[in-house]
Amino acid sequence: MPKRNLIANGDFQSGPLGGTPVGWVQKSPRPGLAPLFKLTRRRGEKVLAATGNGREDCVGHLSAPVSLEKGQTYRLRVRFEL
């Protein structure tokens, strides 16, 4: 069976530069604590950039829905650059 990405727009190619990827939602306990997530271009591809907001207690994340089946095995691959 071919491998496929179960997360819609998991490669972040859909969405405006400087904005949030289509289908992804930013969450934070308080807006003042939220980091900044935005699409940018690197090596010809859109990538997601995440930066702090200058506060030590900066906290938040992006999420996207995914459907999983009980009893199945899944592999999650994430690539970070600092």
C-alpha positions in Angstrom: 0.0 0.0 0.0 1.5 3.4 -0.9 2.4 5.8 1.9 0.3 8.9 2.1 0.1 11.9 4.4 -3.0 11.6 6.6 -2.7 15.2 7.6 -4.3 17.6 5.1 -1.7 20.2 4.0 0.9 18.4 6.1 3.6 19.8 3.8 2.4 23.4 4.4 2.3 24.2 0.7 -1.3 25.6 0.9 -1.7 29.0 2.5 -0.5 32.6 2.0 3.1 33.5 2.8 3.2 35.2 6.2 -0.1 33.4 7.2 -1.2 30.2 8.8 -1.3 27.0 6.7 -4.7 26.2 5.3 -6.5 23.7 7.6 -4.3 24.4 10.6 -5.4 26.3 13.8 -3.3 28.2 16.2 -4.0 27.6 19.9 -2.7 29.2 23.1 -4.1 29.6 26.6 -4.0 33.4 26.2 -3.3 35.4 23.0 -0.6 37.4 24.8 1.4 34.1 25.4 1.1 32.9 21.8 4.2 32.3 19.6 4.1 33.5 16.0 3.6 30.8 13.3 3.8 31.8 9.7 4.5 30.4 6.3 7.7 31.5 4.7 9.8 30.3 1.7 13.1 28.4 2.1 14.9 26.6 -0.7 12.0 27.2 -3.1 9.4 25.5 -0.8 6.9 26.9 1.7 7.9 26.0 5.3 6.4 26.8 8.6 8.4 29.2 10.8 7.8 29.4 14.5 9.2 32.1 16.7 8.7 33.2 20.3 7.1 36.4 21.3 9.8 37.6 23.6 8.2 36.3 26.8 9.7 33.5 28.9 6.2 32.0 29.3 5.4 31.9 25.5 3.2 28.8 24.9 1.0 27.7 22.0 0.8 25.3 19.1 -0.7 24.7 15.7 -3.0 21.7 15.2 -4.7 20.0 12.3 -7.3 17.2 12.4 -6.3 13.7 11.6 -8.4 10.5 11.6 -6.7 7.3 13.0 -7.9 3.8 13.2 -7.6 1.6 16.3 -5.1 -1.2 16.0 -3.1 0.5 13.2 0.5 1.6 13.4 1.4 5.1 12.2 4.7 6.8 11.6 5.1 10.5 12.3 8.0 12.3 10.7 8.9 15.9 11.6 11.9 17.9 10.4 13.2 20.9 12.3 15.9 23.4 11.5 17.3 25.8 14.0 
